[in-house]
Amino acid sequence: MNKRILLIDGMALLFRHFFATSVHKNYMINSNGIPTNGTQGFVRHVLRAVTDIQPTHLAVCWDMGKTTFRNELFQGYKQNRPEPPEALVPQFSHVQQISQALGFFNIGLPNYEADDVIGTLATQSAHDTHTNVYVITGDRDLLQCSAENIHIWLVKKGFTEYLKFDDATFREHYGLAPKQLIDVKAFMGDTADGYPGVKGIGEKTAIKLIQQYGSVEEVISNITALTPGQQKKINANMDNLLCSKRLAEIICDAPIETQDIWQQMTYRPDLEHILNVCDEHELRVAKRYILSL
């Protein structure tokens, strides 16, 4: 039987739907005083994806704390981000509680990011040519994991609009292989994640350099062929360039015993159970949406 594996970036959906509704202070407070707007958006989004993709296996991947091995590589990694809004904080644990109650397999790995968990699960499962993997996220970094049977769906709008990438569409869009996104990001850095890249080299120039030379290492080997301005910028930021490449790369061989979890990832939606969970946790908006699917 062909497998259809759905991997969800849990925090990406929680944050997205929290901010989409909190702009009007629409926090949907339950009887325990806990805001549920982000959680309800998460539930609606996952179950809509289940309807659209019809997965045989499902996992929701979570970040586990603020620090990972990347903070050891670069102290400033993600340290520029503001503290989450007060109304979002209780939803971090609440959404995972709801996710578990709904029967989704939840996974996170200490010292790694959710992206690394997704990259590992996607890459290892995609070795089976009878498997298609679908990743739902808001993080473009995961595009580096695109492959013939790994489909990265970047949330664009609402619960149904995505920018969809696989190996072919990535190559068509960027003129690069998916893994070369790592080298592009090494040059351009990432202001959201707080790592520098090469000051003065943006996405356009970075893509041109990698299209021409193939990798950061080959650019460095051919540095005398670059313009004087590019040589100066790269030489002045060499340490940042090499460090940024390590930070940009998603780990696809994180220490996860994938053989042991495929059975746990098996998923079959049970509408009655889902609606009971919504009732029990006062997820009225989510329940109405689910009934409309």
Contacts in CASP RR format, 6 or more apart in sequence:
PFRMAT RR
TARGET T0000
AUTHOR 0000-0000-0000
METHOD contacts of the structure
MODEL  1
MNKRILLIDGMALLFRHFFATSVHKNYMINSNGIPTNGTQGFVRHVLRAV
TDIQPTHLAVCWDMGKTTFRNELFQGYKQNRPEPPEALVPQFSHVQQISQ
ALGFFNIGLPNYEADDVIGTLATQSAHDTHTNVYVITGDRDLLQCSAENI
HIWLVKKGFTEYLKFDDATFREHYGLAPKQLIDVKAFMGDTADGYPGVKG
IGEKTAIKLIQQYGSVEEVISNITALTPGQQKKINANMDNLLCSKRLAEI
ICDAPIETQDIWQQMTYRPDLEHILNVCDEHELRVAKRYILSL
1 56 0 8 1.000
1 130 0 8 1.000
2 56 0 8 1.000
2 130 0 8 1.000
2 131 0 8 1.000
2 132 0 8 1.000
3 56 0 8 1.000
3 57 0 8 1.000
3 125 0 8 1.000
3 128 0 8 1.000
3 130 0 8 1.000
3 131 0 8 1.000
3 132 0 8 1.000
4 53 0 8 1.000
4 54 0 8 1.000
4 55 0 8 1.000
4 56 0 8 1.000
4 57 0 8 1.000
4 131 0 8 1.000
4 132 0 8 1.000
4 134 0 8 1.000
5 55 0 8 1.000
5 56 0 8 1.000
5 57 0 8 1.000
5 58 0 8 1.000
5 59 0 8 1.000
5 121 0 8 1.000
5 122 0 8 1.000
5 125 0 8 1.000
5 131 0 8 1.000
5 132 0 8 1.000
5 133 0 8 1.000
5 134 0 8 1.000
5 265 0 8 1.000
6 49 0 8 1.000
6 50 0 8 1.000
6 53 0 8 1.000
6 55 0 8 1.000
6 57 0 8 1.000
6 58 0 8 1.000
6 59 0 8 1.000
6 134 0 8 1.000
6 136 0 8 1.000
6 267 0 8 1.000
7 58 0 8 1.000
7 59 0 8 1.000
7 61 0 8 1.000
7 118 0 8 1.000
7 121 0 8 1.000
7 122 0 8 1.000
7 133 0 8 1.000
7 134 0 8 1.000
7 135 0 8 1.000
7 136 0 8 1.000
8 46 0 8 1.000
8 49 0 8 1.000
8 58 0 8 1.000
8 59 0 8 1.000
8 60 0 8 1.000
8 61 0 8 1.000
8 104 0 8 1.000
8 136 0 8 1.000
8 137 0 8 1.000
9 61 0 8 1.000
9 114 0 8 1.000
9 115 0 8 1.000
9 118 0 8 1.000
9 135 0 8 1.000
9 136 0 8 1.000
9 137 0 8 1.000
9 138 0 8 1.000
9 139 0 8 1.000
9 142 0 8 1.000
10 42 0 8 1.000
10 60 0 8 1.000
10 61 0 8 1.000
10 62 0 8 1.000
10 95 0 8 1.000
10 99 0 8 1.000
10 114 0 8 1.000
11 62 0 8 1.000
11 63 0 8 1.000
11 114 0 8 1.000
12 114 0 8 1.000
12 137 0 8 1.000
12 138 0 8 1.000
12 139 0 8 1.000
12 155 0 8 1.000
13 41 0 8 1.000
13 42 0 8 1.000
13 45 0 8 1.000
13 46 0 8 1.000
13 136 0 8 1.000
13 155 0 8 1.000
14 38 0 8 1.000
14 39 0 8 1.000
14 42 0 8 1.000
14 88 0 8 1.000
14 91 0 8 1.000
14 92 0 8 1.000
14 95 0 8 1.000
15 88 0 8 1.000
16 138 0 8 1.000
16 155 0 8 1.000
17 37 0 8 1.000
17 38 0 8 1.000
17 40 0 8 1.000
17 41 0 8 1.000
17 42 0 8 1.000
17 44 0 8 1.000
17 45 0 8 1.000
18 37 0 8 1.000
18 38 0 8 1.000
18 85 0 8 1.000
18 87 0 8 1.000
18 88 0 8 1.000
18 91 0 8 1.000
20 158 0 8 1.000
21 27 0 8 1.000
21 28 0 8 1.000
21 37 0 8 1.000
21 38 0 8 1.000
21 41 0 8 1.000
22 37 0 8 1.000
22 85 0 8 1.000
22 87 0 8 1.000
22 88 0 8 1.000
26 37 0 8 1.000
27 35 0 8 1.000
27 36 0 8 1.000
27 37 0 8 1.000
27 87 0 8 1.000
28 35 0 8 1.000
28 36 0 8 1.000
28 37 0 8 1.000
28 40 0 8 1.000
28 285 0 8 1.000
29 35 0 8 1.000
29 36 0 8 1.000
30 36 0 8 1.000
30 281 0 8 1.000
30 282 0 8 1.000
31 282 0 8 1.000
34 90 0 8 1.000
34 91 0 8 1.000
34 94 0 8 1.000
35 87 0 8 1.000
35 88 0 8 1.000
35 90 0 8 1.000
35 91 0 8 1.000
36 91 0 8 1.000
36 94 0 8 1.000
36 281 0 8 1.000
36 282 0 8 1.000
36 283 0 8 1.000
37 87 0 8 1.000
37 91 0 8 1.000
38 88 0 8 1.000
38 91 0 8 1.000
38 95 0 8 1.000
39 91 0 8 1.000
39 94 0 8 1.000
39 95 0 8 1.000
39 98 0 8 1.000
39 283 0 8 1.000
40 283 0 8 1.000
40 285 0 8 1.000
40 286 0 8 1.000
41 159 0 8 1.000
41 285 0 8 1.000
41 286 0 8 1.000
42 95 0 8 1.000
42 98 0 8 1.000
42 99 0 8 1.000
43 98 0 8 1.000
43 102 0 8 1.000
43 278 0 8 1.000
43 283 0 8 1.000
43 286 0 8 1.000
43 290 0 8 1.000
44 159 0 8 1.000
44 285 0 8 1.000
44 286 0 8 1.000
44 289 0 8 1.000
44 290 0 8 1.000
45 136 0 8 1.000
45 155 0 8 1.000
45 158 0 8 1.000
45 159 0 8 1.000
46 60 0 8 1.000
46 99 0 8 1.000
46 102 0 8 1.000
46 104 0 8 1.000
46 136 0 8 1.000
47 269 0 8 1.000
47 274 0 8 1.000
47 286 0 8 1.000
47 289 0 8 1.000
47 290 0 8 1.000
47 293 0 8 1.000
48 159 0 8 1.000
48 160 0 8 1.000
48 289 0 8 1.000
48 293 0 8 1.000
49 134 0 8 1.000
49 136 0 8 1.000
49 159 0 8 1.000
50 58 0 8 1.000
50 267 0 8 1.000
50 269 0 8 1.000
51 293 0 8 1.000
52 160 0 8 1.000
53 134 0 8 1.000
55 134 0 8 1.000
55 267 0 8 1.000
56 266 0 8 1.000
56 267 0 8 1.000
57 262 0 8 1.000
57 265 0 8 1.000
57 266 0 8 1.000
57 267 0 8 1.000
58 104 0 8 1.000
58 105 0 8 1.000
58 265 0 8 1.000
58 267 0 8 1.000
59 104 0 8 1.000
59 105 0 8 1.000
59 106 0 8 1.000
59 107 0 8 1.000
59 121 0 8 1.000
59 261 0 8 1.000
59 265 0 8 1.000
60 99 0 8 1.000
60 104 0 8 1.000
60 105 0 8 1.000
60 106 0 8 1.000
60 107 0 8 1.000
61 107 0 8 1.000
61 108 0 8 1.000
61 114 0 8 1.000
61 117 0 8 1.000
61 118 0 8 1.000
61 121 0 8 1.000
62 96 0 8 1.000
62 106 0 8 1.000
62 107 0 8 1.000
62 108 0 8 1.000
62 114 0 8 1.000
62 117 0 8 1.000
63 108 0 8 1.000
63 113 0 8 1.000
63 114 0 8 1.000
64 108 0 8 1.000
64 109 0 8 1.000
64 110 0 8 1.000
64 111 0 8 1.000
64 112 0 8 1.000
65 110 0 8 1.000
66 78 0 8 1.000
67 111 0 8 1.000
68 77 0 8 1.000
68 111 0 8 1.000
68 112 0 8 1.000
68 113 0 8 1.000
68 116 0 8 1.000
69 111 0 8 1.000
69 112 0 8 1.000
70 77 0 8 1.000
70 78 0 8 1.000
70 113 0 8 1.000
70 247 0 8 1.000
71 77 0 8 1.000
71 78 0 8 1.000
71 79 0 8 1.000
73 243 0 8 1.000
73 246 0 8 1.000
73 247 0 8 1.000
74 195 0 8 1.000
74 243 0 8 1.000
74 247 0 8 1.000
76 194 0 8 1.000
76 195 0 8 1.000
77 193 0 8 1.000
77 194 0 8 1.000
77 195 0 8 1.000
77 247 0 8 1.000
78 193 0 8 1.000
78 194 0 8 1.000
79 194 0 8 1.000
80 191 0 8 1.000
80 194 0 8 1.000
81 192 0 8 1.000
84 92 0 8 1.000
96 106 0 8 1.000
98 277 0 8 1.000
98 281 0 8 1.000
98 283 0 8 1.000
99 106 0 8 1.000
100 106 0 8 1.000
101 277 0 8 1.000
101 280 0 8 1.000
101 281 0 8 1.000
102 273 0 8 1.000
102 274 0 8 1.000
102 277 0 8 1.000
103 267 0 8 1.000
103 273 0 8 1.000
104 267 0 8 1.000
105 261 0 8 1.000
105 264 0 8 1.000
105 265 0 8 1.000
105 267 0 8 1.000
107 117 0 8 1.000
107 121 0 8 1.000
107 256 0 8 1.000
107 261 0 8 1.000
108 114 0 8 1.000
108 117 0 8 1.000
109 116 0 8 1.000
109 117 0 8 1.000
109 254 0 8 1.000
109 255 0 8 1.000
109 256 0 8 1.000
112 251 0 8 1.000
112 254 0 8 1.000
115 137 0 8 1.000
115 139 0 8 1.000
115 141 0 8 1.000
115 142 0 8 1.000
115 250 0 8 1.000
116 250 0 8 1.000
116 251 0 8 1.000
116 252 0 8 1.000
116 254 0 8 1.000
117 254 0 8 1.000
117 256 0 8 1.000
118 135 0 8 1.000
118 137 0 8 1.000
118 142 0 8 1.000
118 145 0 8 1.000
118 250 0 8 1.000
119 142 0 8 1.000
119 145 0 8 1.000
119 250 0 8 1.000
119 251 0 8 1.000
119 252 0 8 1.000
119 254 0 8 1.000
120 251 0 8 1.000
120 252 0 8 1.000
120 253 0 8 1.000
120 254 0 8 1.000
120 256 0 8 1.000
120 258 0 8 1.000
121 133 0 8 1.000
121 256 0 8 1.000
121 258 0 8 1.000
122 133 0 8 1.000
122 135 0 8 1.000
122 145 0 8 1.000
122 150 0 8 1.000
122 252 0 8 1.000
123 145 0 8 1.000
123 147 0 8 1.000
123 150 0 8 1.000
123 252 0 8 1.000
123 253 0 8 1.000
124 252 0 8 1.000
124 253 0 8 1.000
124 258 0 8 1.000
125 131 0 8 1.000
125 133 0 8 1.000
125 258 0 8 1.000
125 262 0 8 1.000
126 133 0 8 1.000
126 147 0 8 1.000
126 149 0 8 1.000
126 150 0 8 1.000
129 149 0 8 1.000
131 149 0 8 1.000
132 149 0 8 1.000
132 151 0 8 1.000
133 149 0 8 1.000
133 150 0 8 1.000
133 151 0 8 1.000
134 151 0 8 1.000
134 153 0 8 1.000
135 142 0 8 1.000
135 145 0 8 1.000
135 150 0 8 1.000
135 151 0 8 1.000
135 152 0 8 1.000
135 153 0 8 1.000
136 153 0 8 1.000
136 155 0 8 1.000
136 162 0 8 1.000
137 152 0 8 1.000
137 153 0 8 1.000
137 154 0 8 1.000
137 155 0 8 1.000
138 154 0 8 1.000
138 155 0 8 1.000
139 154 0 8 1.000
140 154 0 8 1.000
141 181 0 8 1.000
141 185 0 8 1.000
141 190 0 8 1.000
141 248 0 8 1.000
141 250 0 8 1.000
142 152 0 8 1.000
142 250 0 8 1.000
143 152 0 8 1.000
143 154 0 8 1.000
143 165 0 8 1.000
143 170 0 8 1.000
143 178 0 8 1.000
143 181 0 8 1.000
144 178 0 8 1.000
144 179 0 8 1.000
144 181 0 8 1.000
144 182 0 8 1.000
144 249 0 8 1.000
144 250 0 8 1.000
145 152 0 8 1.000
145 178 0 8 1.000
145 250 0 8 1.000
145 252 0 8 1.000
146 152 0 8 1.000
146 165 0 8 1.000
146 166 0 8 1.000
146 167 0 8 1.000
146 169 0 8 1.000
146 170 0 8 1.000
146 178 0 8 1.000
147 166 0 8 1.000
147 167 0 8 1.000
147 178 0 8 1.000
148 166 0 8 1.000
148 167 0 8 1.000
148 168 0 8 1.000
149 166 0 8 1.000
150 166 0 8 1.000
150 167 0 8 1.000
151 164 0 8 1.000
151 165 0 8 1.000
151 166 0 8 1.000
152 164 0 8 1.000
152 165 0 8 1.000
152 166 0 8 1.000
153 162 0 8 1.000
153 163 0 8 1.000
153 164 0 8 1.000
153 165 0 8 1.000
154 162 0 8 1.000
154 163 0 8 1.000
154 164 0 8 1.000
154 165 0 8 1.000
155 161 0 8 1.000
155 162 0 8 1.000
156 162 0 8 1.000
156 163 0 8 1.000
165 173 0 8 1.000
167 177 0 8 1.000
167 178 0 8 1.000
170 176 0 8 1.000
170 177 0 8 1.000
170 178 0 8 1.000
170 181 0 8 1.000
171 177 0 8 1.000
171 178 0 8 1.000
174 180 0 8 1.000
174 181 0 8 1.000
174 184 0 8 1.000
174 207 0 8 1.000
175 207 0 8 1.000
175 211 0 8 1.000
176 184 0 8 1.000
176 207 0 8 1.000
176 210 0 8 1.000
176 211 0 8 1.000
180 210 0 8 1.000
180 214 0 8 1.000
180 215 0 8 1.000
181 248 0 8 1.000
182 245 0 8 1.000
182 248 0 8 1.000
182 249 0 8 1.000
183 206 0 8 1.000
183 210 0 8 1.000
183 214 0 8 1.000
183 215 0 8 1.000
183 216 0 8 1.000
183 219 0 8 1.000
183 245 0 8 1.000
184 203 0 8 1.000
184 206 0 8 1.000
184 207 0 8 1.000
184 210 0 8 1.000
185 197 0 8 1.000
185 206 0 8 1.000
185 244 0 8 1.000
185 245 0 8 1.000
185 248 0 8 1.000
186 197 0 8 1.000
186 206 0 8 1.000
186 216 0 8 1.000
186 241 0 8 1.000
186 242 0 8 1.000
186 244 0 8 1.000
186 245 0 8 1.000
186 248 0 8 1.000
187 197 0 8 1.000
187 198 0 8 1.000
187 201 0 8 1.000
187 202 0 8 1.000
187 205 0 8 1.000
187 206 0 8 1.000
187 209 0 8 1.000
187 210 0 8 1.000
187 216 0 8 1.000
187 219 0 8 1.000
187 241 0 8 1.000
187 244 0 8 1.000
188 197 0 8 1.000
188 198 0 8 1.000
188 201 0 8 1.000
188 202 0 8 1.000
188 203 0 8 1.000
188 206 0 8 1.000
189 195 0 8 1.000
189 196 0 8 1.000
189 197 0 8 1.000
189 198 0 8 1.000
189 244 0 8 1.000
189 248 0 8 1.000
190 244 0 8 1.000
190 247 0 8 1.000
190 248 0 8 1.000
193 247 0 8 1.000
195 240 0 8 1.000
195 243 0 8 1.000
195 244 0 8 1.000
195 247 0 8 1.000
195 248 0 8 1.000
196 237 0 8 1.000
196 240 0 8 1.000
196 244 0 8 1.000
197 237 0 8 1.000
197 240 0 8 1.000
197 241 0 8 1.000
197 244 0 8 1.000
198 233 0 8 1.000
198 234 0 8 1.000
198 237 0 8 1.000
198 240 0 8 1.000
198 241 0 8 1.000
198 244 0 8 1.000
199 233 0 8 1.000
199 236 0 8 1.000
199 237 0 8 1.000
199 240 0 8 1.000
200 233 0 8 1.000
201 209 0 8 1.000
201 230 0 8 1.000
201 233 0 8 1.000
201 234 0 8 1.000
205 230 0 8 1.000
209 219 0 8 1.000
209 226 0 8 1.000
209 230 0 8 1.000
210 216 0 8 1.000
210 219 0 8 1.000
213 219 0 8 1.000
213 221 0 8 1.000
213 222 0 8 1.000
216 241 0 8 1.000
216 242 0 8 1.000
216 245 0 8 1.000
219 226 0 8 1.000
219 234 0 8 1.000
220 234 0 8 1.000
220 238 0 8 1.000
220 241 0 8 1.000
223 231 0 8 1.000
223 234 0 8 1.000
223 235 0 8 1.000
224 231 0 8 1.000
226 234 0 8 1.000
234 241 0 8 1.000
271 290 0 8 1.000
274 290 0 8 1.000
275 287 0 8 1.000
275 290 0 8 1.000
275 291 0 8 1.000
277 283 0 8 1.000
278 284 0 8 1.000
278 286 0 8 1.000
278 287 0 8 1.000
278 290 0 8 1.000
279 287 0 8 1.000
END
